[in-house]
Amino acid sequence: MKRYEVKAAPGQTAIMDILGSTPGGYRVRITRRYEGFEEVEESFMTNDLFELCRATAYIREVIPAIAHVA
């Protein structure tokens, strides 16, 4: 599952998780956190909207940190 940071207002954070894909787009879960509250929303995002959000940096992929194993 890929995760994206969503551009948000100051003092807020928003994360979008890709839950699944279809030929027309993606099922996504967006989690917003602000002032101690959390709001979770699931919806569908078309391929065109997803690519527009990536191109304009409205969303940016979160690369998980790789733990160093000695």
CHARMM internal coordinates of N, CA and C (Angstrom, degrees):
IC EDIT
DIST 1 N 1 CA 1.4480
DIST 1 CA 1 C 1.5240
ANGL 1 N 1 CA 1 C 108.20
DIST 1 C 2 N 1.3180
ANGL 1 CA 1 C 2 N 115.50
DIHE 1 N 1 CA 1 C 2 N 128.47
DIST 2 N 2 CA 1.4607
ANGL 1 C 2 N 2 CA 119.38
DIHE 1 CA 1 C 2 N 2 CA 178.29
DIST 2 CA 2 C 1.5170
ANGL 2 N 2 CA 2 C 109.14
DIHE 1 C 2 N 2 CA 2 C -90.25
DIST 2 C 3 N 1.3215
ANGL 2 CA 2 C 3 N 114.30
DIHE 2 N 2 CA 2 C 3 N 151.63
DIST 3 N 3 CA 1.4646
ANGL 2 C 3 N 3 CA 121.81
DIHE 2 CA 2 C 3 N 3 CA -178.42
DIST 3 CA 3 C 1.5194
ANGL 3 N 3 CA 3 C 108.17
DIHE 2 C 3 N 3 CA 3 C -127.59
DIST 3 C 4 N 1.3353
ANGL 3 CA 3 C 4 N 115.37
DIHE 3 N 3 CA 3 C 4 N 140.30
DIST 4 N 4 CA 1.4619
ANGL 3 C 4 N 4 CA 122.07
DIHE 3 CA 3 C 4 N 4 CA -179.51
DIST 4 CA 4 C 1.5119
ANGL 4 N 4 CA 4 C 109.68
DIHE 3 C 4 N 4 CA 4 C -129.86
DIST 4 C 5 N 1.3302
ANGL 4 CA 4 C 5 N 115.32
DIHE 4 N 4 CA 4 C 5 N 141.03
DIST 5 N 5 CA 1.4641
ANGL 4 C 5 N 5 CA 121.26
DIHE 4 CA 4 C 5 N 5 CA 171.58
DIST 5 CA 5 C 1.5279
ANGL 5 N 5 CA 5 C 106.36
DIHE 4 C 5 N 5 CA 5 C -85.70
DIST 5 C 6 N 1.3216
ANGL 5 CA 5 C 6 N 116.36
DIHE 5 N 5 CA 5 C 6 N 134.34
DIST 6 N 6 CA 1.4613
ANGL 5 C 6 N 6 CA 122.07
DIHE 5 CA 5 C 6 N 6 CA -179.78
DIST 6 CA 6 C 1.5210
ANGL 6 N 6 CA 6 C 108.12
DIHE 5 C 6 N 6 CA 6 C -105.33
DIST 6 C 7 N 1.3230
ANGL 6 CA 6 C 7 N 116.71
DIHE 6 N 6 CA 6 C 7 N 134.72
DIST 7 N 7 CA 1.4616
ANGL 6 C 7 N 7 CA 120.76
DIHE 6 CA 6 C 7 N 7 CA 177.76
DIST 7 CA 7 C 1.5312
ANGL 7 N 7 CA 7 C 108.27
DIHE 6 C 7 N 7 CA 7 C -59.57
DIST 7 C 8 N 1.3266
ANGL 7 CA 7 C 8 N 117.03
DIHE 7 N 7 CA 7 C 8 N 131.10
DIST 8 N 8 CA 1.4628
ANGL 7 C 8 N 8 CA 121.24
DIHE 7 CA 7 C 8 N 8 CA -175.72
DIST 8 CA 8 C 1.5265
ANGL 8 N 8 CA 8 C 109.84
DIHE 7 C 8 N 8 CA 8 C -136.95
DIST 8 C 9 N 1.3062
ANGL 8 CA 8 C 9 N 114.73
DIHE 8 N 8 CA 8 C 9 N 168.33
DIST 9 N 9 CA 1.4645
ANGL 8 C 9 N 9 CA 121.04
DIHE 8 CA 8 C 9 N 9 CA 178.22
DIST 9 CA 9 C 1.5270
ANGL 9 N 9 CA 9 C 110.06
DIHE 8 C 9 N 9 CA 9 C -67.14
DIST 9 C 10 N 1.3394
ANGL 9 CA 9 C 10 N 117.64
DIHE 9 N 9 CA 9 C 10 N 156.99
DIST 10 N 10 CA 1.4665
ANGL 9 C 10 N 10 CA 120.29
DIHE 9 CA 9 C 10 N 10 CA 177.25
DIST 10 CA 10 C 1.5298
ANGL 10 N 10 CA 10 C 110.77
DIHE 9 C 10 N 10 CA 10 C -54.59
DIST 10 C 11 N 1.3211
ANGL 10 CA 10 C 11 N 115.58
DIHE 10 N 10 CA 10 C 11 N 136.71
DIST 11 N 11 CA 1.4595
ANGL 10 C 11 N 11 CA 120.93
DIHE 10 CA 10 C 11 N 11 CA 179.42
DIST 11 CA 11 C 1.5204
ANGL 11 N 11 CA 11 C 113.75
DIHE 10 C 11 N 11 CA 11 C 85.44
DIST 11 C 12 N 1.3183
ANGL 11 CA 11 C 12 N 116.81
DIHE 11 N 11 CA 11 C 12 N -0.52
DIST 12 N 12 CA 1.4569
ANGL 11 C 12 N 12 CA 121.29
DIHE 11 CA 11 C 12 N 12 CA 179.69
DIST 12 CA 12 C 1.5247
ANGL 12 N 12 CA 12 C 109.74
DIHE 11 C 12 N 12 CA 12 C -120.30
DIST 12 C 13 N 1.3187
ANGL 12 CA 12 C 13 N 116.41
DIHE 12 N 12 CA 12 C 13 N 153.66
DIST 13 N 13 CA 1.4604
ANGL 12 C 13 N 13 CA 121.24
DIHE 12 CA 12 C 13 N 13 CA 171.45
DIST 13 CA 13 C 1.5229
ANGL 13 N 13 CA 13 C 107.77
DIHE 12 C 13 N 13 CA 13 C -127.93
DIST 13 C 14 N 1.3027
ANGL 13 CA 13 C 14 N 116.10
DIHE 13 N 13 CA 13 C 14 N 149.68
DIST 14 N 14 CA 1.4630
ANGL 13 C 14 N 14 CA 121.22
DIHE 13 CA 13 C 14 N 14 CA 177.82
DIST 14 CA 14 C 1.5221
ANGL 14 N 14 CA 14 C 108.42
DIHE 13 C 14 N 14 CA 14 C -144.85
DIST 14 C 15 N 1.3256
ANGL 14 CA 14 C 15 N 115.06
DIHE 14 N 14 CA 14 C 15 N 132.71
DIST 15 N 15 CA 1.4530
ANGL 14 C 15 N 15 CA 122.54
DIHE 14 CA 14 C 15 N 15 CA -179.47
DIST 15 CA 15 C 1.5272
ANGL 15 N 15 CA 15 C 108.01
DIHE 14 C 15 N 15 CA 15 C -126.18
DIST 15 C 16 N 1.3357
ANGL 15 CA 15 C 16 N 116.84
DIHE 15 N 15 CA 15 C 16 N 137.15
DIST 16 N 16 CA 1.4505
ANGL 15 C 16 N 16 CA 121.62
DIHE 15 CA 15 C 16 N 16 CA 177.38
DIST 16 CA 16 C 1.5195
ANGL 16 N 16 CA 16 C 108.99
DIHE 15 C 16 N 16 CA 16 C -116.85
DIST 16 C 17 N 1.3249
ANGL 16 CA 16 C 17 N 116.22
DIHE 16 N 16 CA 16 C 17 N 124.32
DIST 17 N 17 CA 1.4589
ANGL 16 C 17 N 17 CA 122.21
DIHE 16 CA 16 C 17 N 17 CA 176.41
DIST 17 CA 17 C 1.5212
ANGL 17 N 17 CA 17 C 108.75
DIHE 16 C 17 N 17 CA 17 C -105.82
DIST 17 C 18 N 1.3321
ANGL 17 CA 17 C 18 N 116.42
DIHE 17 N 17 CA 17 C 18 N 135.38
DIST 18 N 18 CA 1.4537
ANGL 17 C 18 N 18 CA 121.82
DIHE 17 CA 17 C 18 N 18 CA 175.03
DIST 18 CA 18 C 1.5331
ANGL 18 N 18 CA 18 C 106.87
DIHE 17 C 18 N 18 CA 18 C -83.09
DIST 18 C 19 N 1.3291
ANGL 18 CA 18 C 19 N 117.02
DIHE 18 N 18 CA 18 C 19 N 119.20
DIST 19 N 19 CA 1.4586
ANGL 18 C 19 N 19 CA 121.58
DIHE 18 CA 18 C 19 N 19 CA -178.70
DIST 19 CA 19 C 1.5198
ANGL 19 N 19 CA 19 C 112.12
DIHE 18 C 19 N 19 CA 19 C -92.63
DIST 19 C 20 N 1.3217
ANGL 19 CA 19 C 20 N 116.29
DIHE 19 N 19 CA 19 C 20 N -28.42
DIST 20 N 20 CA 1.4565
ANGL 19 C 20 N 20 CA 120.95
DIHE 19 CA 19 C 20 N 20 CA -179.29
DIST 20 CA 20 C 1.5125
ANGL 20 N 20 CA 20 C 109.83
DIHE 19 C 20 N 20 CA 20 C -177.57
DIST 20 C 21 N 1.3101
ANGL 20 CA 20 C 21 N 116.05
DIHE 20 N 20 CA 20 C 21 N 170.13
DIST 21 N 21 CA 1.4630
ANGL 20 C 21 N 21 CA 119.03
DIHE 20 CA 20 C 21 N 21 CA -179.60
DIST 21 CA 21 C 1.5241
ANGL 21 N 21 CA 21 C 109.90
DIHE 20 C 21 N 21 CA 21 C -134.62
DIST 21 C 22 N 1.3279
ANGL 21 CA 21 C 22 N 114.84
DIHE 21 N 21 CA 21 C 22 N 155.24
DIST 22 N 22 CA 1.4538
ANGL 21 C 22 N 22 CA 124.02
DIHE 21 CA 21 C 22 N 22 CA 174.75
DIST 22 CA 22 C 1.5239
ANGL 22 N 22 CA 22 C 105.92
DIHE 21 C 22 N 22 CA 22 C -131.99
DIST 22 C 23 N 1.3011
ANGL 22 CA 22 C 23 N 118.91
DIHE 22 N 22 CA 22 C 23 N 171.71
DIST 23 N 23 CA 1.4714
ANGL 22 C 23 N 23 CA 119.07
DIHE 22 CA 22 C 23 N 23 CA 177.01
DIST 23 CA 23 C 1.5305
ANGL 23 N 23 CA 23 C 112.85
DIHE 22 C 23 N 23 CA 23 C -59.06
DIST 23 C 24 N 1.3404
ANGL 23 CA 23 C 24 N 117.97
DIHE 23 N 23 CA 23 C 24 N -26.15
DIST 24 N 24 CA 1.4636
ANGL 23 C 24 N 24 CA 121.11
DIHE 23 CA 23 C 24 N 24 CA -177.17
DIST 24 CA 24 C 1.5056
ANGL 24 N 24 CA 24 C 115.71
DIHE 23 C 24 N 24 CA 24 C -93.20
DIST 24 C 25 N 1.3446
ANGL 24 CA 24 C 25 N 117.66
DIHE 24 N 24 CA 24 C 25 N -12.37
DIST 25 N 25 CA 1.4594
ANGL 24 C 25 N 25 CA 118.44
DIHE 24 CA 24 C 25 N 25 CA -178.19
DIST 25 CA 25 C 1.5171
ANGL 25 N 25 CA 25 C 113.25
DIHE 24 C 25 N 25 CA 25 C 165.20
DIST 25 C 26 N 1.3334
ANGL 25 CA 25 C 26 N 115.32
DIHE 25 N 25 CA 25 C 26 N -148.90
DIST 26 N 26 CA 1.4630
ANGL 25 C 26 N 26 CA 121.55
DIHE 25 CA 25 C 26 N 26 CA -171.35
DIST 26 CA 26 C 1.5225
ANGL 26 N 26 CA 26 C 111.43
DIHE 25 C 26 N 26 CA 26 C -133.45
DIST 26 C 27 N 1.3383
ANGL 26 CA 26 C 27 N 115.40
DIHE 26 N 26 CA 26 C 27 N 141.99
DIST 27 N 27 CA 1.4602
ANGL 26 C 27 N 27 CA 120.81
DIHE 26 CA 26 C 27 N 27 CA 167.83
DIST 27 CA 27 C 1.5228
ANGL 27 N 27 CA 27 C 105.26
DIHE 26 C 27 N 27 CA 27 C -87.49
DIST 27 C 28 N 1.3258
ANGL 27 CA 27 C 28 N 117.22
DIHE 27 N 27 CA 27 C 28 N 127.63
DIST 28 N 28 CA 1.4661
ANGL 27 C 28 N 28 CA 120.90
DIHE 27 CA 27 C 28 N 28 CA -174.95
DIST 28 CA 28 C 1.5250
ANGL 28 N 28 CA 28 C 110.74
DIHE 27 C 28 N 28 CA 28 C -129.97
DIST 28 C 29 N 1.3245
ANGL 28 CA 28 C 29 N 114.74
DIHE 28 N 28 CA 28 C 29 N 154.20
DIST 29 N 29 CA 1.4653
ANGL 28 C 29 N 29 CA 122.52
DIHE 28 CA 28 C 29 N 29 CA 171.34
DIST 29 CA 29 C 1.5256
ANGL 29 N 29 CA 29 C 106.36
DIHE 28 C 29 N 29 CA 29 C -120.62
DIST 29 C 30 N 1.3207
ANGL 29 CA 29 C 30 N 116.47
DIHE 29 N 29 CA 29 C 30 N 123.79
DIST 30 N 30 CA 1.4590
ANGL 29 C 30 N 30 CA 121.41
DIHE 29 CA 29 C 30 N 30 CA 178.18
DIST 30 CA 30 C 1.5207
ANGL 30 N 30 CA 30 C 107.91
DIHE 29 C 30 N 30 CA 30 C -110.09
DIST 30 C 31 N 1.3287
ANGL 30 CA 30 C 31 N 115.54
DIHE 30 N 30 CA 30 C 31 N 125.24
DIST 31 N 31 CA 1.4635
ANGL 30 C 31 N 31 CA 121.96
DIHE 30 CA 30 C 31 N 31 CA 178.72
DIST 31 CA 31 C 1.5162
ANGL 31 N 31 CA 31 C 108.05
DIHE 30 C 31 N 31 CA 31 C -113.21
DIST 31 C 32 N 1.3223
ANGL 31 CA 31 C 32 N 115.99
DIHE 31 N 31 CA 31 C 32 N 120.33
DIST 32 N 32 CA 1.4687
ANGL 31 C 32 N 32 CA 121.77
DIHE 31 CA 31 C 32 N 32 CA 179.07
DIST 32 CA 32 C 1.5230
ANGL 32 N 32 CA 32 C 108.55
DIHE 31 C 32 N 32 CA 32 C -111.86
DIST 32 C 33 N 1.3289
ANGL 32 CA 32 C 33 N 115.15
DIHE 32 N 32 CA 32 C 33 N 136.92
DIST 33 N 33 CA 1.4738
ANGL 32 C 33 N 33 CA 121.00
DIHE 32 CA 32 C 33 N 33 CA 178.09
DIST 33 CA 33 C 1.5197
ANGL 33 N 33 CA 33 C 109.09
DIHE 32 C 33 N 33 CA 33 C -126.02
DIST 33 C 34 N 1.3271
ANGL 33 CA 33 C 34 N 115.78
DIHE 33 N 33 CA 33 C 34 N 130.37
DIST 34 N 34 CA 1.4568
ANGL 33 C 34 N 34 CA 121.01
DIHE 33 CA 33 C 34 N 34 CA 177.35
DIST 34 CA 34 C 1.5137
ANGL 34 N 34 CA 34 C 109.50
DIHE 33 C 34 N 34 CA 34 C -162.07
DIST 34 C 35 N 1.3163
ANGL 34 CA 34 C 35 N 115.49
DIHE 34 N 34 CA 34 C 35 N 141.62
DIST 35 N 35 CA 1.4618
ANGL 34 C 35 N 35 CA 124.21
DIHE 34 CA 34 C 35 N 35 CA 177.73
DIST 35 CA 35 C 1.5306
ANGL 35 N 35 CA 35 C 112.52
DIHE 34 C 35 N 35 CA 35 C 47.29
DIST 35 C 36 N 1.3264
ANGL 35 CA 35 C 36 N 116.70
DIHE 35 N 35 CA 35 C 36 N 40.58
DIST 36 N 36 CA 1.4576
ANGL 35 C 36 N 36 CA 120.88
DIHE 35 CA 35 C 36 N 36 CA 177.44
DIST 36 CA 36 C 1.5235
ANGL 36 N 36 CA 36 C 114.76
DIHE 35 C 36 N 36 CA 36 C 80.08
DIST 36 C 37 N 1.3130
ANGL 36 CA 36 C 37 N 118.31
DIHE 36 N 36 CA 36 C 37 N 1.93
DIST 37 N 37 CA 1.4522
ANGL 36 C 37 N 37 CA 122.16
DIHE 36 CA 36 C 37 N 37 CA 179.62
DIST 37 CA 37 C 1.5221
ANGL 37 N 37 CA 37 C 110.35
DIHE 36 C 37 N 37 CA 37 C -108.36
DIST 37 C 38 N 1.3233
ANGL 37 CA 37 C 38 N 115.54
DIHE 37 N 37 CA 37 C 38 N 155.20
DIST 38 N 38 CA 1.4537
ANGL 37 C 38 N 38 CA 120.86
DIHE 37 CA 37 C 38 N 38 CA 176.54
DIST 38 CA 38 C 1.5272
ANGL 38 N 38 CA 38 C 108.35
DIHE 37 C 38 N 38 CA 38 C -129.07
DIST 38 C 39 N 1.3178
ANGL 38 CA 38 C 39 N 116.07
DIHE 38 N 38 CA 38 C 39 N 133.39
DIST 39 N 39 CA 1.4621
ANGL 38 C 39 N 39 CA 122.34
DIHE 38 CA 38 C 39 N 39 CA 178.38
DIST 39 CA 39 C 1.5240
ANGL 39 N 39 CA 39 C 107.29
DIHE 38 C 39 N 39 CA 39 C -123.01
DIST 39 C 40 N 1.3310
ANGL 39 CA 39 C 40 N 117.02
DIHE 39 N 39 CA 39 C 40 N 128.12
DIST 40 N 40 CA 1.4624
ANGL 39 C 40 N 40 CA 122.21
DIHE 39 CA 39 C 40 N 40 CA -179.05
DIST 40 CA 40 C 1.5219
ANGL 40 N 40 CA 40 C 108.15
DIHE 39 C 40 N 40 CA 40 C -119.36
DIST 40 C 41 N 1.3221
ANGL 40 CA 40 C 41 N 115.45
DIHE 40 N 40 CA 40 C 41 N 132.16
DIST 41 N 41 CA 1.4637
ANGL 40 C 41 N 41 CA 121.84
DIHE 40 CA 40 C 41 N 41 CA -177.91
DIST 41 CA 41 C 1.5197
ANGL 41 N 41 CA 41 C 108.51
DIHE 40 C 41 N 41 CA 41 C -136.40
DIST 41 C 42 N 1.3223
ANGL 41 CA 41 C 42 N 117.23
DIHE 41 N 41 CA 41 C 42 N 134.43
DIST 42 N 42 CA 1.4606
ANGL 41 C 42 N 42 CA 121.29
DIHE 41 CA 41 C 42 N 42 CA 174.30
DIST 42 CA 42 C 1.5209
ANGL 42 N 42 CA 42 C 108.13
DIHE 41 C 42 N 42 CA 42 C -112.30
DIST 42 C 43 N 1.3375
ANGL 42 CA 42 C 43 N 115.65
DIHE 42 N 42 CA 42 C 43 N 137.55
DIST 43 N 43 CA 1.4546
ANGL 42 C 43 N 43 CA 119.76
DIHE 42 CA 42 C 43 N 43 CA -179.45
DIST 43 CA 43 C 1.5255
ANGL 43 N 43 CA 43 C 110.04
DIHE 42 C 43 N 43 CA 43 C -156.36
DIST 43 C 44 N 1.3230
ANGL 43 CA 43 C 44 N 115.28
DIHE 43 N 43 CA 43 C 44 N -175.69
DIST 44 N 44 CA 1.4537
ANGL 43 C 44 N 44 CA 122.72
DIHE 43 CA 43 C 44 N 44 CA 179.12
DIST 44 CA 44 C 1.5195
ANGL 44 N 44 CA 44 C 108.48
DIHE 43 C 44 N 44 CA 44 C -113.02
DIST 44 C 45 N 1.3219
ANGL 44 CA 44 C 45 N 116.80
DIHE 44 N 44 CA 44 C 45 N 136.45
DIST 45 N 45 CA 1.4634
ANGL 44 C 45 N 45 CA 122.14
DIHE 44 CA 44 C 45 N 45 CA 179.01
DIST 45 CA 45 C 1.5289
ANGL 45 N 45 CA 45 C 107.60
DIHE 44 C 45 N 45 CA 45 C -123.28
DIST 45 C 46 N 1.3285
ANGL 45 CA 45 C 46 N 116.52
DIHE 45 N 45 CA 45 C 46 N 124.72
DIST 46 N 46 CA 1.4661
ANGL 45 C 46 N 46 CA 120.10
DIHE 45 CA 45 C 46 N 46 CA 179.78
DIST 46 CA 46 C 1.5307
ANGL 46 N 46 CA 46 C 110.17
DIHE 45 C 46 N 46 CA 46 C -68.12
DIST 46 C 47 N 1.3163
ANGL 46 CA 46 C 47 N 115.48
DIHE 46 N 46 CA 46 C 47 N 159.10
DIST 47 N 47 CA 1.4659
ANGL 46 C 47 N 47 CA 120.50
DIHE 46 CA 46 C 47 N 47 CA 177.29
DIST 47 CA 47 C 1.5248
ANGL 47 N 47 CA 47 C 111.13
DIHE 46 C 47 N 47 CA 47 C -57.96
DIST 47 C 48 N 1.3406
ANGL 47 CA 47 C 48 N 116.75
DIHE 47 N 47 CA 47 C 48 N -43.38
DIST 48 N 48 CA 1.4666
ANGL 47 C 48 N 48 CA 120.28
DIHE 47 CA 47 C 48 N 48 CA -178.96
DIST 48 CA 48 C 1.5250
ANGL 48 N 48 CA 48 C 111.70
DIHE 47 C 48 N 48 CA 48 C -61.41
DIST 48 C 49 N 1.3356
ANGL 48 CA 48 C 49 N 117.38
DIHE 48 N 48 CA 48 C 49 N -44.74
DIST 49 N 49 CA 1.4657
ANGL 48 C 49 N 49 CA 120.50
DIHE 48 CA 48 C 49 N 49 CA 179.62
DIST 49 CA 49 C 1.5260
ANGL 49 N 49 CA 49 C 110.87
DIHE 48 C 49 N 49 CA 49 C -65.52
DIST 49 C 50 N 1.3265
ANGL 49 CA 49 C 50 N 117.08
DIHE 49 N 49 CA 49 C 50 N -40.66
DIST 50 N 50 CA 1.4627
ANGL 49 C 50 N 50 CA 121.17
DIHE 49 CA 49 C 50 N 50 CA 178.69
DIST 50 CA 50 C 1.5221
ANGL 50 N 50 CA 50 C 110.71
DIHE 49 C 50 N 50 CA 50 C -60.11
DIST 50 C 51 N 1.3301
ANGL 50 CA 50 C 51 N 117.01
DIHE 50 N 50 CA 50 C 51 N -47.88
DIST 51 N 51 CA 1.4667
ANGL 50 C 51 N 51 CA 120.34
DIHE 50 CA 50 C 51 N 51 CA -179.64
DIST 51 CA 51 C 1.5270
ANGL 51 N 51 CA 51 C 111.81
DIHE 50 C 51 N 51 CA 51 C -65.94
DIST 51 C 52 N 1.3167
ANGL 51 CA 51 C 52 N 118.32
DIHE 51 N 51 CA 51 C 52 N -36.59
DIST 52 N 52 CA 1.4619
ANGL 51 C 52 N 52 CA 121.48
DIHE 51 CA 51 C 52 N 52 CA 176.60
DIST 52 CA 52 C 1.5299
ANGL 52 N 52 CA 52 C 110.26
DIHE 51 C 52 N 52 CA 52 C -63.60
DIST 52 C 53 N 1.3210
ANGL 52 CA 52 C 53 N 117.29
DIHE 52 N 52 CA 52 C 53 N -43.55
DIST 53 N 53 CA 1.4708
ANGL 52 C 53 N 53 CA 121.04
DIHE 52 CA 52 C 53 N 53 CA 179.05
DIST 53 CA 53 C 1.5273
ANGL 53 N 53 CA 53 C 111.17
DIHE 52 C 53 N 53 CA 53 C -63.53
DIST 53 C 54 N 1.3184
ANGL 53 CA 53 C 54 N 117.56
DIHE 53 N 53 CA 53 C 54 N -38.80
DIST 54 N 54 CA 1.4720
ANGL 53 C 54 N 54 CA 120.32
DIHE 53 CA 53 C 54 N 54 CA 177.12
DIST 54 CA 54 C 1.5221
ANGL 54 N 54 CA 54 C 111.04
DIHE 53 C 54 N 54 CA 54 C -68.05
DIST 54 C 55 N 1.3218
ANGL 54 CA 54 C 55 N 116.83
DIHE 54 N 54 CA 54 C 55 N -43.71
DIST 55 N 55 CA 1.4666
ANGL 54 C 55 N 55 CA 120.86
DIHE 54 CA 54 C 55 N 55 CA -177.13
DIST 55 CA 55 C 1.5244
ANGL 55 N 55 CA 55 C 112.49
DIHE 54 C 55 N 55 CA 55 C -65.02
DIST 55 C 56 N 1.3241
ANGL 55 CA 55 C 56 N 117.07
DIHE 55 N 55 CA 55 C 56 N -31.94
DIST 56 N 56 CA 1.4700
ANGL 55 C 56 N 56 CA 120.98
DIHE 55 CA 55 C 56 N 56 CA -178.74
DIST 56 CA 56 C 1.5226
ANGL 56 N 56 CA 56 C 112.23
DIHE 55 C 56 N 56 CA 56 C -94.53
DIST 56 C 57 N 1.3358
ANGL 56 CA 56 C 57 N 116.94
DIHE 56 N 56 CA 56 C 57 N 4.09
DIST 57 N 57 CA 1.4657
ANGL 56 C 57 N 57 CA 123.60
DIHE 56 CA 56 C 57 N 57 CA -179.70
DIST 57 CA 57 C 1.5296
ANGL 57 N 57 CA 57 C 112.44
DIHE 56 C 57 N 57 CA 57 C 63.85
DIST 57 C 58 N 1.3372
ANGL 57 CA 57 C 58 N 117.17
DIHE 57 N 57 CA 57 C 58 N 24.40
DIST 58 N 58 CA 1.4665
ANGL 57 C 58 N 58 CA 120.27
DIHE 57 CA 57 C 58 N 58 CA 173.52
DIST 58 CA 58 C 1.5214
ANGL 58 N 58 CA 58 C 109.18
DIHE 57 C 58 N 58 CA 58 C -70.72
DIST 58 C 59 N 1.3516
ANGL 58 CA 58 C 59 N 116.07
DIHE 58 N 58 CA 58 C 59 N -32.30
DIST 59 N 59 CA 1.4616
ANGL 58 C 59 N 59 CA 121.43
DIHE 58 CA 58 C 59 N 59 CA 171.43
DIST 59 CA 59 C 1.5180
ANGL 59 N 59 CA 59 C 108.07
DIHE 58 C 59 N 59 CA 59 C -123.04
DIST 59 C 60 N 1.3245
ANGL 59 CA 59 C 60 N 114.24
DIHE 59 N 59 CA 59 C 60 N 149.75
DIST 60 N 60 CA 1.4687
ANGL 59 C 60 N 60 CA 119.74
DIHE 59 CA 59 C 60 N 60 CA -178.88
DIST 60 CA 60 C 1.5229
ANGL 60 N 60 CA 60 C 107.15
DIHE 59 C 60 N 60 CA 60 C -143.52
DIST 60 C 61 N 1.3318
ANGL 60 CA 60 C 61 N 116.51
DIHE 60 N 60 CA 60 C 61 N 129.34
DIST 61 N 61 CA 1.4552
ANGL 60 C 61 N 61 CA 120.45
DIHE 60 CA 60 C 61 N 61 CA -176.53
DIST 61 CA 61 C 1.5256
ANGL 61 N 61 CA 61 C 111.02
DIHE 60 C 61 N 61 CA 61 C -63.25
DIST 61 C 62 N 1.3180
ANGL 61 CA 61 C 62 N 115.07
DIHE 61 N 61 CA 61 C 62 N 136.22
DIST 62 N 62 CA 1.4637
ANGL 61 C 62 N 62 CA 121.79
DIHE 61 CA 61 C 62 N 62 CA 176.04
DIST 62 CA 62 C 1.5103
ANGL 62 N 62 CA 62 C 106.75
DIHE 61 C 62 N 62 CA 62 C -93.26
DIST 62 C 63 N 1.3219
ANGL 62 CA 62 C 63 N 116.06
DIHE 62 N 62 CA 62 C 63 N 118.46
DIST 63 N 63 CA 1.4689
ANGL 62 C 63 N 63 CA 121.45
DIHE 62 CA 62 C 63 N 63 CA 179.01
DIST 63 CA 63 C 1.5248
ANGL 63 N 63 CA 63 C 107.84
DIHE 62 C 63 N 63 CA 63 C -91.14
DIST 63 C 64 N 1.3414
ANGL 63 CA 63 C 64 N 117.14
DIHE 63 N 63 CA 63 C 64 N 118.94
DIST 64 N 64 CA 1.4612
ANGL 63 C 64 N 64 CA 118.46
DIHE 63 CA 63 C 64 N 64 CA -179.53
DIST 64 CA 64 C 1.5242
ANGL 64 N 64 CA 64 C 111.55
DIHE 63 C 64 N 64 CA 64 C -65.29
DIST 64 C 65 N 1.3137
ANGL 64 CA 64 C 65 N 115.19
DIHE 64 N 64 CA 64 C 65 N 142.18
DIST 65 N 65 CA 1.4673
ANGL 64 C 65 N 65 CA 120.39
DIHE 64 CA 64 C 65 N 65 CA 177.14
DIST 65 CA 65 C 1.5267
ANGL 65 N 65 CA 65 C 108.71
DIHE 64 C 65 N 65 CA 65 C -71.40
DIST 65 C 66 N 1.3022
ANGL 65 CA 65 C 66 N 116.48
DIHE 65 N 65 CA 65 C 66 N 138.99
DIST 66 N 66 CA 1.4554
ANGL 65 C 66 N 66 CA 121.17
DIHE 65 CA 65 C 66 N 66 CA 178.18
DIST 66 CA 66 C 1.5162
ANGL 66 N 66 CA 66 C 108.26
DIHE 65 C 66 N 66 CA 66 C -96.69
DIST 66 C 67 N 1.3175
ANGL 66 CA 66 C 67 N 115.20
DIHE 66 N 66 CA 66 C 67 N 122.24
DIST 67 N 67 CA 1.4650
ANGL 66 C 67 N 67 CA 119.53
DIHE 66 CA 66 C 67 N 67 CA -179.65
DIST 67 CA 67 C 1.5172
ANGL 67 N 67 CA 67 C 109.53
DIHE 66 C 67 N 67 CA 67 C -70.25
DIST 67 C 68 N 1.3006
ANGL 67 CA 67 C 68 N 115.76
DIHE 67 N 67 CA 67 C 68 N 136.03
DIST 68 N 68 CA 1.4567
ANGL 67 C 68 N 68 CA 121.03
DIHE 67 CA 67 C 68 N 68 CA 178.08
DIST 68 CA 68 C 1.5304
ANGL 68 N 68 CA 68 C 109.26
DIHE 67 C 68 N 68 CA 68 C -80.82
DIST 68 C 69 N 1.3086
ANGL 68 CA 68 C 69 N 115.01
DIHE 68 N 68 CA 68 C 69 N 123.03
DIST 69 N 69 CA 1.4597
ANGL 68 C 69 N 69 CA 120.18
DIHE 68 CA 68 C 69 N 69 CA 179.68
DIST 69 CA 69 C 1.5227
ANGL 69 N 69 CA 69 C 107.72
DIHE 68 C 69 N 69 CA 69 C -109.02
DIST 69 C 70 N 1.3181
ANGL 69 CA 69 C 70 N 115.80
DIHE 69 N 69 CA 69 C 70 N 123.58
DIST 70 N 70 CA 1.4635
ANGL 69 C 70 N 70 CA 120.14
DIHE 69 CA 69 C 70 N 70 CA -178.42
DIST 70 CA 70 C 1.5011
ANGL 70 N 70 CA 70 C 111.72
DIHE 69 C 70 N 70 CA 70 C -89.16
END
COOR INIT
IC SEED 1 N 1 CA 1 C
IC BUILD
